[in-house]
Amino acid sequence: MSQPRILSGIQTTGNMHLGNYLGAIRNWVELQSQYDCFLFMADLHAITVPQDPKTLAENTLKLAATYIACGIDPEQSTIFVQSQLPEHSELAWLFNCITPLNWLERMIQFKEKAVKQGENVGVGLLDYPVLMAADILLYDADKVPVGEDQKQHLELTRDIAGRVNDKFGKKKRYVLKVPEPMIRKEGARIMSLTDGTKKMSKSDPSELSRIDILDPPD
C-alpha cells in the first residue's frame, strides 16, 4: 500500500529563519518516514517581486542545501526546483481560465501586500494562489503542511479542485484530489522579534526581526 503524499515548498528569497524551521522543515523531517514527501524550492513564487537572477539562483541552491542540512533525506523525500518543471506554470494557466477574479481579490495577503506596493503591484502577486494550487494539485497531494497565514490559500486550492471536478469530472470519478490542510499547533506562526503583531519574515528589511538558520553562533 502506497503512503499518503505531502507537497510543500519555501520561497527562494534570502536565508531561511527560525520560523521556517519550526513551522515547516522540522515537520517535514518528522513526516518523511510516514508520507511520500515532495518538497520544492519555490523560485517561481519568489519572482512576484523583482529578483536579481544571479542571487535567485544562488538562493535556490542554498535552500536545497539547507533542506538537507536540516535533515531532509533525498533517499526518503523528493526535492526539486519549481521552475525546472514547466507543468507548474502550464497547469496554473489552465486554472487561471476557470478561477473567478473575485476569488483572488478576497485573498488577505494580496490586500496587505498590494497596499505596500501601491501602483507597482504586479499581476503575479494577485495570481500567486493559483500557482500554489497548481503546485499542490499537480502531485495529487493528500495533505499540505501550511502555516496559519497560508490556510486561506489552501482553501482556494480546494475550491479550484472542486470547480474542476464539477465541470470536468464524471460521476464518482473526479479529475483532481482535494487535499487536506496539515497545521501544526506548535510553531504554526512564529512572530517577528521587532514587532510582535507580525509574522517573522525573510522579506522584513530589519535583520533584527528574525533569527536566520545560517546566523553565526554569536
DRENTI-167224 format. One record per residue (C-alpha): residue number from 1; y, x, z. Coordinates in pm, 1 decimal. Each point is the difference from the previous one (the first is absolute). Layout:
<sezas>
+-----+----------+----------+----------+
!  nr !       py !       px !       pz !
+-----+----------+----------+----------+
! NUM !        Y !        X !        Z !
...
+-----+----------+----------+----------+
</sezas>
This chain:
<sezas>
+-----+----------+----------+----------+
!  nr !       py !       px !       pz !
+-----+----------+----------+----------+
!   1 !      0.0 !      0.0 !      0.0 !
!   2 !    337.5 !    143.0 !   -104.5 !
!   3 !    274.5 !     56.1 !    255.3 !
!   4 !    313.3 !   -218.4 !      0.6 !
!   5 !    292.2 !    170.6 !   -172.9 !
!   6 !    339.7 !    107.2 !    132.1 !
!   7 !    302.5 !     99.2 !   -211.8 !
!   8 !    313.9 !    163.4 !    137.1 !
!   9 !    261.2 !    261.8 !    -87.4 !
!  10 !    318.6 !    176.2 !    109.2 !
!  11 !    310.3 !     74.7 !   -207.2 !
!  12 !     45.7 !    360.9 !   -109.1 !
!  13 !    350.9 !     36.6 !    142.0 !
!  14 !     65.4 !    272.8 !    255.3 !
!  15 !   -228.2 !    109.3 !    280.7 !
!  16 !   -228.8 !   -239.0 !    180.2 !
!  17 !    107.6 !    -82.2 !    352.5 !
!  18 !   -161.8 !   -115.7 !    321.8 !
!  19 !     34.1 !   -364.4 !   -105.7 !
!  20 !   -201.3 !     65.7 !   -317.3 !
!  21 !   -272.0 !    167.7 !    202.1 !
!  22 !    -27.7 !   -258.2 !    278.8 !
!  23 !     51.2 !   -300.1 !   -224.9 !
!  24 !   -213.3 !    106.1 !   -294.9 !
!  25 !   -187.3 !    328.9 !    -25.5 !
!  26 !   -156.8 !     -7.5 !    345.1 !
!  27 !   -142.6 !   -342.1 !    -86.6 !
!  28 !   -132.1 !    122.3 !   -336.1 !
!  29 !   -184.2 !    287.2 !    165.7 !
!  30 !   -174.0 !   -243.1 !    235.3 !
!  31 !    -77.6 !   -251.5 !   -274.0 !
!  32 !   -135.8 !    230.9 !   -269.6 !
!  33 !   -352.3 !      0.0 !    146.9 !
!  34 !     -5.8 !   -381.2 !      6.5 !
!  35 !    174.6 !    -87.4 !   -325.8 !
!  36 !     20.0 !    109.8 !   -362.1 !
!  37 !    351.4 !    147.3 !     25.1 !
!  38 !    236.8 !     45.2 !   -295.0 !
!  39 !    308.2 !    189.9 !    118.5 !
!  40 !    277.9 !    101.8 !   -233.5 !
!  41 !    327.8 !    185.0 !    -31.5 !
!  42 !    252.7 !   -265.4 !   -104.6 !
!  43 !    226.0 !    196.0 !   -234.4 !
!  44 !     86.3 !   -303.4 !   -217.0 !
!  45 !    131.4 !   -181.9 !    305.9 !
!  46 !    204.8 !    308.0 !     89.8 !
!  47 !    210.6 !    -20.9 !   -317.9 !
!  48 !    158.8 !   -333.2 !     93.1 !
!  49 !    275.4 !    239.1 !    112.6 !
!  50 !    104.0 !    315.2 !   -194.2 !
!  51 !   -234.7 !    298.3 !     44.0 !
!  52 !      7.4 !    360.1 !   -117.5 !
!  53 !   -316.7 !     35.5 !   -215.9 !
!  54 !    -89.0 !    344.1 !    135.7 !
!  55 !     45.2 !   -108.3 !    361.6 !
!  56 !   -198.7 !   -317.9 !    -61.3 !
!  57 !   -291.7 !    199.7 !   -140.8 !
!  58 !     11.1 !    241.1 !    294.3 !
!  59 !     10.3 !   -287.7 !    248.2 !
!  60 !   -299.8 !   -162.6 !   -169.0 !
!  61 !   -212.7 !    313.3 !     43.3 !
!  62 !    128.1 !     46.5 !    356.1 !
!  63 !    -92.9 !   -358.7 !     85.6 !
!  64 !   -353.0 !     46.0 !   -136.8 !
!  65 !    -39.5 !    317.2 !    207.6 !
!  66 !    130.8 !   -181.1 !    308.7 !
!  67 !   -252.6 !   -281.2 !    -46.7 !
!  68 !   -282.1 !    253.2 !      5.5 !
!  69 !    148.8 !    204.6 !    285.8 !
!  70 !     23.7 !   -316.6 !    211.0 !
!  71 !   -368.6 !    -76.4 !    -48.3 !
!  72 !    -39.7 !   -194.9 !   -323.9 !
!  73 !   -329.1 !    124.3 !   -144.2 !
!  74 !    -14.2 !      7.4 !   -383.1 !
!  75 !   -377.8 !    -36.3 !     30.2 !
!  76 !     48.7 !   -335.6 !    174.7 !
!  77 !    326.9 !   -128.8 !   -146.2 !
!  78 !    140.8 !    -13.0 !   -353.6 !
!  79 !    343.1 !    169.9 !     -8.9 !
!  80 !    213.5 !    -33.3 !   -313.5 !
!  81 !    352.4 !      7.9 !   -144.6 !
!  82 !    129.8 !   -343.7 !    -96.0 !
!  83 !    177.2 !    102.9 !   -322.3 !
!  84 !   -308.5 !    172.6 !   -140.0 !
!  85 !   -162.8 !   -340.6 !    -47.8 !
!  86 !    198.6 !   -203.4 !   -257.9 !
!  87 !   -189.7 !   -313.2 !    101.5 !
!  88 !    234.0 !    -37.0 !    300.7 !
!  89 !    306.3 !    -38.3 !   -223.5 !
!  90 !   -185.8 !   -207.4 !   -259.2 !
!  91 !   -123.6 !   -252.1 !    254.9 !
!  92 !    343.7 !    -13.0 !    163.7 !
!  93 !    148.7 !   -108.2 !   -334.5 !
!  94 !   -258.7 !   -276.9 !    -39.3 !
!  95 !     79.4 !   -118.6 !    351.8 !
!  96 !    373.9 !     11.8 !    -80.0 !
!  97 !    -60.0 !   -258.1 !   -269.7 !
!  98 !   -142.4 !   -256.0 !    242.9 !
!  99 !    195.4 !     76.8 !    319.5 !
! 100 !    297.8 !   -232.8 !     64.1 !
! 101 !    327.0 !    186.1 !     50.8 !
! 102 !     78.8 !   -189.4 !    320.4 !
! 103 !   -318.6 !    140.2 !    159.1 !
! 104 !    150.9 !    346.8 !    -30.3 !
! 105 !    354.2 !    -93.3 !     95.8 !
! 106 !   -117.4 !   -126.2 !    340.2 !
! 107 !   -150.0 !    337.9 !     97.2 !
! 108 !    176.3 !    120.1 !    315.6 !
! 109 !    -22.1 !    372.2 !    -85.6 !
! 110 !    163.1 !    -59.4 !   -337.8 !
! 111 !    287.1 !   -189.7 !    159.5 !
! 112 !     58.2 !    273.6 !    258.0 !
! 113 !    -17.1 !    291.4 !   -245.8 !
! 114 !    200.3 !   -181.3 !   -268.8 !
! 115 !    291.1 !    -33.1 !    242.3 !
! 116 !     -2.8 !    378.5 !     54.8 !
! 117 !    -23.8 !     85.6 !   -371.1 !
! 118 !    252.2 !   -258.5 !   -118.2 !
! 119 !     54.7 !     -8.9 !   -376.6 !
! 120 !   -232.0 !    300.0 !    -44.1 !
! 121 !   -309.2 !   -193.6 !    105.8 !
! 122 !   -272.3 !     29.0 !   -264.3 !
! 123 !   -247.3 !   -257.7 !   -128.2 !
! 124 !   -277.6 !    226.3 !    127.8 !
! 125 !    101.3 !    -71.6 !    359.2 !
! 126 !    -25.4 !   -373.5 !    -65.4 !
! 127 !   -332.3 !     42.5 !   -181.6 !
! 128 !   -153.6 !    238.0 !    257.1 !
! 129 !   -224.0 !   -271.4 !    154.2 !
! 130 !   -151.6 !    -88.1 !   -339.9 !
! 131 !   -104.7 !    361.2 !    -52.9 !
! 132 !   -139.7 !     -2.8 !    353.4 !
! 133 !   -200.9 !   -310.7 !    -90.6 !
! 134 !   -135.4 !    179.9 !   -307.1 !
! 135 !    -96.6 !    300.7 !    214.0 !
! 136 !   -203.1 !   -220.5 !    231.7 !
! 137 !   -153.0 !   -253.5 !   -236.7 !
! 138 !   -102.1 !    263.3 !   -255.0 !
! 139 !   -260.1 !    131.1 !    244.4 !
! 140 !   -142.3 !   -329.0 !    132.4 !
! 141 !    108.0 !    102.3 !    348.9 !
! 142 !   -146.3 !   -206.9 !    282.5 !
! 143 !    254.3 !    115.1 !    257.9 !
! 144 !    336.8 !    174.1 !    -10.9 !
! 145 !    126.6 !    195.8 !    302.8 !
! 146 !    370.8 !    -83.4 !     25.8 !
! 147 !    282.0 !     30.4 !    250.4 !
! 148 !    201.6 !   -301.7 !    107.5 !
! 149 !    271.1 !     88.2 !   -253.6 !
! 150 !   -245.5 !    -29.6 !   -290.2 !
! 151 !   -164.9 !   -324.1 !    111.5 !
! 152 !    229.8 !   -213.9 !   -217.1 !
! 153 !    -84.2 !    211.8 !   -304.8 !
! 154 !   -371.0 !    -49.9 !     61.1 !
! 155 !     55.2 !   -375.0 !     22.2 !
! 156 !    162.6 !     22.1 !   -343.0 !
! 157 !   -307.9 !    187.3 !   -125.0 !
! 158 !   -216.9 !   -283.6 !    126.7 !
! 159 !    229.2 !   -254.5 !   -168.5 !
! 160 !    -20.3 !    186.0 !   -332.6 !
! 161 !   -379.8 !     20.1 !     23.7 !
! 162 !    -16.1 !   -370.7 !     74.3 !
! 163 !    225.0 !    -80.1 !   -295.0 !
! 164 !   -215.7 !    207.3 !   -237.3 !
! 165 !   -317.2 !   -163.0 !    131.2 !
! 166 !    145.9 !   -349.2 !    -39.4 !
! 167 !    122.0 !     66.4 !   -353.3 !
! 168 !   -285.1 !    204.4 !   -143.7 !
! 169 !   -299.2 !    -34.8 !    230.9 !
! 170 !   -285.9 !   -240.0 !    -46.8 !
! 171 !   -167.1 !   -218.1 !    258.7 !
! 172 !   -132.6 !    223.6 !    278.0 !
! 173 !     61.2 !    306.7 !   -222.0 !
! 174 !    327.8 !    157.9 !     98.0 !
! 175 !    164.3 !    277.8 !   -199.7 !
! 176 !    142.2 !    191.6 !    296.5 !
! 177 !   -115.1 !     61.0 !    355.3 !
! 178 !    258.5 !   -116.2 !    254.4 !
! 179 !     39.5 !    279.4 !    260.5 !
! 180 !     47.1 !    -37.3 !    374.2 !
! 181 !    261.3 !    193.8 !    201.2 !
! 182 !   -114.3 !    254.5 !    256.7 !
! 183 !    277.6 !     50.8 !    255.9 !
! 184 !    -56.2 !    230.2 !    292.8 !
! 185 !    176.8 !   -113.7 !    316.9 !
! 186 !     56.6 !    355.6 !    122.7 !
! 187 !    230.5 !    202.3 !   -223.5 !
! 188 !     67.7 !   -282.2 !   -245.3 !
! 189 !    374.2 !     66.0 !     24.3 !
! 190 !    129.5 !    335.3 !    124.7 !
! 191 !    373.5 !    -11.5 !     59.4 !
! 192 !    273.4 !    250.4 !    -87.7 !
! 193 !     89.2 !    254.0 !    268.4 !
! 194 !    372.2 !    -56.1 !    -60.6 !
! 195 !      2.3 !   -379.5 !    -45.3 !
! 196 !   -259.4 !   -202.0 !    187.8 !
! 197 !     64.4 !   -306.3 !   -215.9 !
! 198 !   -118.5 !    174.0 !   -318.4 !
! 199 !   -338.3 !    126.4 !   -112.8 !
! 200 !    -54.2 !    376.4 !    -24.2 !
! 201 !     58.6 !     88.0 !   -365.0 !
! 202 !    -27.2 !    299.1 !   -233.0 !
! 203 !    313.8 !   -117.9 !   -178.2 !
! 204 !    219.7 !      8.9 !    311.5 !
! 205 !    268.4 !    267.7 !    -61.8 !
! 206 !    -25.6 !    119.4 !    360.5 !
! 207 !   -290.5 !    236.2 !     66.1 !
! 208 !     43.3 !    -77.3 !    370.3 !
! 209 !   -120.9 !   -355.2 !    -64.0 !
! 210 !   -363.1 !    104.0 !    -47.1 !
! 211 !   -269.7 !    252.5 !     85.3 !
! 212 !   -147.2 !    141.5 !   -319.9 !
! 213 !   -366.8 !     90.5 !     -3.6 !
! 214 !     90.6 !    340.9 !   -144.5 !
! 215 !    268.8 !     73.2 !    260.1 !
! 216 !    -49.3 !    337.1 !    179.3 !
! 217 !   -137.4 !    -28.2 !    357.3 !
! 218 !    338.8 !     77.9 !    155.4 !
+-----+----------+----------+----------+
</sezas>
